[in-house]
Amino acid sequence: MWTLLELIRVVLVLVIGNAILWILERSVYVALGVNVESNLYLVLTSIANLLIIFILYRNKLQFLGWYKGNKNRLPKATTIFFLLSAACCLFIIPFLT
């Protein structure tokens, strides 16, 4: 039962988190004059959003749910690598589209 509730919570975090990040990023890129209809924009923002949500979930949100598993957070080096990867994806969009 708890596993099903946790799965529903993960899906909601993904959907709501991605929607919030998508709206924020889209408004910034439209203000910068970036073509937000290109496939490259869609791919890079999706990758960046998934990395950010993954980091947030594994380091914070995982421990607030019903599932009481291992308390393993991402290692600091992995967190930094994923954050830098997400930032690179977001920062190169204006130059590529």
Stockholm file with secondary structure:
# STOCKHOLM 1.0

chainA/1-97         MWTLLELIRVVLVLVIGNAILWILERSVYVALGVNVESNLYLVLTSIANLLIIFILYRNKLQFLGWYKGNKNRLPKATTIFFLLSAACCLFIIPFLT
#=GR chainA/1-97 SS CHHHHHHHHHHHHHHHHHHHHHHHHHHHHHHHTCCTTSHHHHHHHHHHHHHHHHHHHHHTGGGGSSCCCCCCCCCHHHHHHHHHHHHHHHHSHHHHC
#=GC SS_cons        CHHHHHHHHHHHHHHHHHHHHHHHHHHHHHHHTCCTTSHHHHHHHHHHHHHHHHHHHHHTGGGGSSCCCCCCCCCHHHHHHHHHHHHHHHHSHHHHC
//
